[in-house]
Amino acid sequence: MDLLQSVVLGVVQGITEFLPVSSTAHLILVPWFMHWRDPGLTYDVVLQGGTFLAVIWYFWTDIRNMLVAWFRSLRKPDLRNDPDQRLAWLVILGSFPAGVAGVLLEKHIETTFRSPYIIAATLIGVGLLLALAELLAKHQRELKNLRWLDALVIGIGQACALIPGTSRSGATMTAAMFMGFSRTAAARFSFLLGIPIIFASTLFKVKGYVSNFALTHPGTSLMDHLMHSPNTVPFIVGTVVSTVVGYLSIRFLLAFLQRGTMWLFIGYRLVLGVLILVMLMTNRLPATMHVG
């Protein structure tokens, strides 16, 4: 891992984690196109940790209000009249489908689902669904109108995004728009809903890295290893880059959707999906790849 690779992958993660274009697809494809070696699980943790910090940074006021309201709801529940209480519980409810699916499909997520054919199919398929949502949905409802059923349906969309190429933000925004929400409301709830899942996924990968390190480096202190590793500086740079770029991506998308539509992202998904299929059929892209 060198600094250039660290910066490039940090930028890719920061942009694609929050735009509806699939971060996993890009983190699999970019290293392959650049002829880079697999950066490994450690860098996966670094990149995801950076985008987790980005969403915490941008939505800190909302998160703080929701946490305070959630604890208040344990003593004095008032979900009907307290929007922060209701939103906190709806985020929790919406997180369950992805949590359950992640546990049940863990092995397939890291192996079977990472096929370039699946990535191409999901890029195109979700792109078409997003196009239908743009054309058919009313885009009138706001976060204050969010109900239990809405949160559950959007949460199921998030669970589907465990398949590479789907895009967590793309799937959740598509589901929210089909439920009648405005583009900005769909995006805001998508980002808030992603916080528990990104956090849990990062913790899970940290646990996997620590367990793997203990097996491959018996008797070695993890802290000493990190302090003397040549990859430590690139990892720090990658975290900072993915955090800053992720923050700017959230800010850009929410501002863009105030007046813009999803057609830019729909077009990008369709073109990329078709390009991957063409490269597969002409043997310019291997049918099996694994990154991270």
Residue pairs with C-beta under 8 A, 6 or more apart in sequence:
1 39
1 43
1 231
1 234
1 235
2 234
3 233
3 234
3 237
5 31
5 34
5 36
5 39
5 234
6 43
6 234
6 235
6 237
6 238
6 241
7 237
7 238
7 241
8 30
8 34
9 27
9 30
9 31
9 39
9 43
9 47
9 238
9 242
10 47
10 50
10 237
10 238
10 239
10 240
10 241
10 242
10 245
11 241
11 242
11 245
12 23
12 26
12 27
12 30
13 23
13 26
13 27
13 47
13 48
13 50
13 51
13 242
13 245
13 246
14 50
14 51
14 54
14 241
14 242
14 243
14 244
14 245
14 246
14 247
14 248
14 249
15 245
15 246
15 249
16 22
16 23
16 25
16 26
16 27
16 167
17 23
17 51
17 54
17 168
17 169
17 242
17 246
17 249
18 51
18 54
18 55
18 169
18 191
18 246
18 249
18 250
18 253
19 169
19 249
19 253
19 265
20 126
20 130
20 167
20 169
20 170
20 173
20 174
20 262
20 265
20 269
21 167
21 170
21 265
21 268
21 269
21 272
22 119
22 122
22 123
22 164
22 165
22 166
22 167
22 170
22 269
23 51
23 167
23 168
24 114
24 119
24 164
24 165
25 119
25 122
25 123
25 164
25 165
25 167
25 272
27 44
27 47
27 291
27 292
28 114
28 116
28 119
28 164
28 289
28 290
28 291
28 292
29 116
29 119
29 276
29 289
31 37
31 38
31 39
31 291
32 285
32 286
32 289
32 291
38 290
38 291
38 292
39 291
39 292
40 292
41 205
41 208
41 209
41 212
41 292
42 209
42 231
42 235
43 235
43 238
43 292
44 205
44 292
45 202
45 205
45 206
45 209
46 235
46 238
46 239
46 242
47 238
47 239
47 242
48 198
48 201
48 202
48 205
49 202
49 239
49 242
50 238
50 239
50 240
50 241
50 242
50 243
50 246
51 198
51 242
51 243
51 246
52 195
52 198
52 199
52 202
53 239
53 243
53 246
54 242
54 243
54 244
54 245
54 246
54 247
54 249
54 250
55 191
55 194
55 195
55 198
55 246
55 250
56 63
56 195
57 243
57 247
58 191
58 247
58 250
58 251
59 191
59 192
59 195
62 192
63 192
63 195
65 84
66 84
66 87
66 88
66 91
66 192
67 88
68 84
69 82
69 84
69 85
69 87
69 88
70 84
70 85
70 88
70 89
70 92
72 82
72 85
73 79
73 82
73 85
73 88
73 89
77 85
78 85
79 85
79 86
79 89
80 86
83 143
83 144
86 146
87 143
87 146
87 192
90 146
90 148
90 150
90 151
91 151
91 192
91 193
91 195
91 196
92 196
93 148
93 151
93 152
93 155
94 151
94 152
94 154
94 155
94 158
94 189
94 193
95 155
95 158
95 193
95 196
95 197
96 155
97 152
97 155
97 156
97 158
97 159
98 155
98 158
98 159
98 161
98 162
98 197
99 196
99 197
99 200
100 159
101 159
101 162
102 109
102 159
102 162
102 197
102 200
102 201
102 204
105 113
105 162
109 162
109 163
111 290
112 118
113 162
113 163
113 164
114 164
114 289
114 290
115 287
115 288
116 276
116 280
116 285
116 286
116 287
116 288
116 289
117 277
117 280
117 287
118 163
118 164
118 165
119 164
119 165
119 273
119 276
120 165
120 273
120 274
120 276
120 277
120 280
121 165
121 273
122 163
122 164
122 165
122 166
122 273
123 165
123 269
123 270
123 272
123 273
123 276
124 269
124 270
124 273
124 274
126 165
126 166
126 167
126 170
126 171
126 174
126 269
127 170
127 265
127 266
127 269
127 270
127 273
128 270
129 174
130 170
130 173
130 174
130 177
130 262
130 265
130 266
130 269
131 262
131 263
131 266
132 178
133 173
133 174
133 177
133 178
133 262
134 177
134 261
134 262
134 263
134 266
136 178
137 177
137 178
137 179
137 180
137 181
138 180
139 177
139 180
139 181
139 182
139 183
140 180
140 182
141 179
141 180
141 181
141 182
141 185
142 181
142 182
142 185
143 181
143 185
143 188
143 189
145 181
146 181
146 189
150 176
150 179
150 181
151 193
153 175
153 178
153 179
154 172
154 175
154 176
154 179
154 189
154 190
154 193
155 193
156 175
157 171
157 172
157 174
157 175
157 176
158 168
158 171
158 172
158 193
158 194
158 197
160 166
160 171
161 167
161 168
161 170
161 171
161 172
165 273
167 269
168 190
168 194
168 197
169 187
169 190
169 191
169 194
170 265
170 269
172 186
172 189
172 190
172 193
172 194
173 183
173 186
173 187
173 190
173 262
176 185
176 186
176 189
176 190
177 183
177 186
177 262
181 189
183 257
183 260
183 261
183 262
184 254
184 257
184 258
187 253
187 254
187 257
188 254
191 250
210 222
213 220
213 222
213 225
217 225
226 232
276 285
279 285
280 287
